[in-house]
Amino acid sequence: MEWIERLNQAISHIEEHLTEDIDYDELARIAGCSTYHFQRMFAYMAGVPLSEYIRRRKMSLAAVDLQGGDEKIIDVALKYGYSSPTAFNRAFQSIHGVAPSLVKSEGVAVKSFPQLTFKMIVKGVEELNYRIEKRDAFRIVGVSRPLYKEIEKNFEIVPQLWQQAVMDGTMQKLAGMMNSQPMGLLGVSACNDEEQWKYFIAVASSGTDDTLEEYVIPAATWAVFPGEGTNRSIQELEQRIVTEWLPTSGYEYGNAPDIEVYLNADPENAKYEVWIPVVKKQ
């Protein structure tokens, strides 16, 4: 329950600072995890990315301000952090479907997105298999791309990297270098708060290749969840881990990368494991 309470404290912080630039790092500190893991948890539990939730809340309040007062559009735009009237108009229309200049017109409808509140709900009966595994640090080699701090901006970067790795022979090269545990093709989200965020396609290996980048996964305790199916099914598994397993597990996110281990990389019949770094709750 403490975990849910911390998430709600982060939501309260958002509400208190909707007229300011909201610091994602501070939200993560309140929630007790990394900035990356906070955004993942939020998106899975709320059903929308963090940035979109904040945009919806700001535009909900902006509509109320425009309907009920004599404030100019430019003043309301500045109030909610939009220095450009064009950017504010675009954001407002994306949420409400009408221009802010029409809000006071008779019969014009706008949308209201209330403040979120997270609650613990006991869901269903489908089992979720996992094991807890402690591992020393291990080395990976592969290719990487830098990631944005707003994680929804990365939805195109990661698939493009996989496609390129297939087309240019990188996948075949990596398969030949794999010689350490975990044995499989790895998708690694290295997104701690001290380094440039990166996504790796890699293998655990002691080998070297001047065309590949190396990275050391730190020693950690992992919750490992097996799965199989399509690439979409791995996303569904990750959502279940965050929304069903993590809140009641007695664990919370640790400070290490998330890892997807592809034991069979066929996108239509994949066998995989999801590795989540965890620490015991104090």
N, C-alpha and C positions, 0 to 999 in steps of 0.2 A: 504493500500500500504506500510505503514511503516513496517509492519510485513514481507512482502516479501523482502523489502530492508535489513532488519536485517538478514534474511536467506542468502541473497547474500553476505553480509559482512562476515558471517561465512564461506561461500564457499571461499571467497578471503583469509581468514585466513588460511584455509587448503592449498591453493596453495602456500602461502608464507612460509609454514612450512613442505613441503612434504619431505624434507631431515632430518626432526627431528621427535621425538615422538610427535604426535598431541594430545593436551590436550582436551578431550571431555568436561571437565568442563568449559574451556575457550570458546569453541564454544557455549555452552549453555548460558554463560554469555552474549556473543555478541548477541545471538538471543533473550535474555530476558526471558528465561524459565529455568526449571530444566534440568539436564543432561538427565534424563529419557524421559521427554517430547520432548526434542530436537531430540533424536534418533527416537522416534515414528513419529514425524512430518516428519523428513527427509526420513525415510523409506517409508512412505505412499506417499510422494510427488515425490521422486526420483525413486521409484520402486525397490530400492536396499538398503540393510542396510548400515549404515554409514561406518562401517569397510570395507565392500566390495568396496564401492566407493573409499575410500582412497587407498585400495590395487590396484584397477584398475588404478587410476591416477599414483601411484608410478611405476607400471609396464609399463605403457605407456611411461613414461619419461625414465625409465631404458632401454627400447628397443631402443629409440632414441639415448641414450648415447652409447649403444653397437654398433649400426649401424654406427654412424658417427664419432667415435673417436677411439683412441688407448687405452682406459681405459680397465684394466683387469676386469674380471667378479667379482672377490673378492672385488675390489675397488668400483664397481658400487653397489654391494650388501651392503657394509658398508655405502655407501652414502645414501641409502634409508632405513637404519635402520635394516638390516639383518646381524647379527654377524655370522650366520652360513651359509656357501655356500649351504648346503643341503636345508635349509629353503627357501633361495632365489630361488634356482632352482625349488623347489616345487611350490612356489608362481608364478614364471614366467611362468611355464608350465601350471598352472591352468588358467592363463589369455590368453596366446598366443598359447598354444597347441604345442609349440616346446621348446627345451632346449635353454638357453641363449647362449650356445656355437655354436649354428647353425644360429644365427641371421644374421651373415655376409655372409652366404652361398647364392649363386645366386638362385633366385626364391623362397626363404623362405618368407612367408607372416607373418606379425605380426598385432596385432590389436591396434587401437588407440581409447582411451576413452577421449573425450574432457572435459574440465571444464564445470560443470553444471551452468546454469543460471536459476533461478526461475522467472516466469512471472505470472501475474494475468490473468487468462483466465475464462471468464464467460461460465459456462457449463450449460447445459440442463434445463429441465423443471420439472423434477421429484421433488415433494415436499419433505421436510424434517421436520417432526413434532418434536417439542421440547417444554419444559417449563423451566423457570428459577426458582430455588427453593433454598431458604436460610435455612440452618439447623444448629442447635447447634451441638456441639461435641456429638458423640455417641459411645458406646462401642460395640465391636464385640468380639466373641469368635470363635476359630476354630483351624485349623492346618496350618502350613506355611512351606515354603522352602526358603532358601536364594537364591537371584538372582545375576547373573553376571552384571557388569557395561556395558558390551557390550550385548545389549538386545537380539541379535539373538542367543546367546548361551543358552538362556532360553527356546527355542522353544520345547525342549524335557522335561524340568523340569516340566513345568506347566501341560501338559497332563498326565504325569506320576503321579503327585500328585492327580489329579482328579480320575484317574483310581484306585489308591490305596484307596482313600476315599470311593469309591463305594464298593470295595472288602472287606475292613476291618470293615464296619459298621459305619464309621464316618459320612457319609451323613445322615443316619437315626438318629443318636444321635443328630446331629445339628438341624435337622428338629424338633425334640422334644423340643429343647431349644429356638427356635425362639419366641420372645415375644415383640420385639420393631420394630419401623420403621427404615429403609425400610424392609418390610416383603418379604422375599425371600432368596434364597441361594446366597451368595455373593462371587464373585471373586474379590479380592482387590489387586491391585498393589501398595504397599506402598514403594515408591521409591523417597523419598526426598533426598536432598544432605547432610543431617546431620546424617542420620542413615544408618545402614546396610539395603540394599534393600531386601524386602521380598515379596512373593506372598502368600496371605491367601485364603483358602476356609473357609468361616465363615458365621455366622448369627449375626444380631443385637440382643443382649440379655443382660439381667441383671443377668443371671444364672452363676453358676460356676461349673467347672469340672477340677479335677487335671490333666486330660490327655489332656486338651485343653489349648491353648495359648490365652491370651486376648490382645487387641490392641484398642486404642482410635482414632477414626477418628476425626480430628480437625473440629471445626466450619468452614464452608465455604459456598460459593455460588456455586451452581451446575447447569450446563446445562444438562437436562435429556432428553434422546432420546429413545422413545419406539421402539420396533421391534419384529419381530417374524420370524420363519423359522428354518433353520438348524444352526449348530454351525458356518458354513462358512458364513452365512448371517450376523452374529454379527461382524465378521471381516470386511465385506464389509461396514456395517454401520459405524464402527469406521473410516474406510478410508474416507468415505464421510464427516464425521464430520470434520476431519482434513483438507481435501483438498477443500471442498466446503463451509462448514458453517463457520469454524473458521476464515479464512482470511477476511471475509466481515461482521462478526457478531458484531463488536465493542467490543468484548471480547478477552482476551488472557488467556493462562493457568494460573491457580492459584497454590498455593503451598499446595496441598493435594493429596491423592491417587486417581487413577482412579478406578472406581467401575463398575462391571457388576452385575446387579441384575437379577437373574433367577427366574421368577415368575412361570414358568413351565419348569423343567429341562430336559424334554424329548429332547435328542439331535436332533431328526428328526422333532420335532414340538415345538420348544422352544418358549416361550414368555419371553421377557427380556427387561431391560432398561440399557442403557449405561449412566453412570454418569461421567461427565467431570468437574473438578473444574475450575472455571473461575473467573476472575476479570475484571472490566471495564477498557478499555484502557484509559490512562491519556490524 
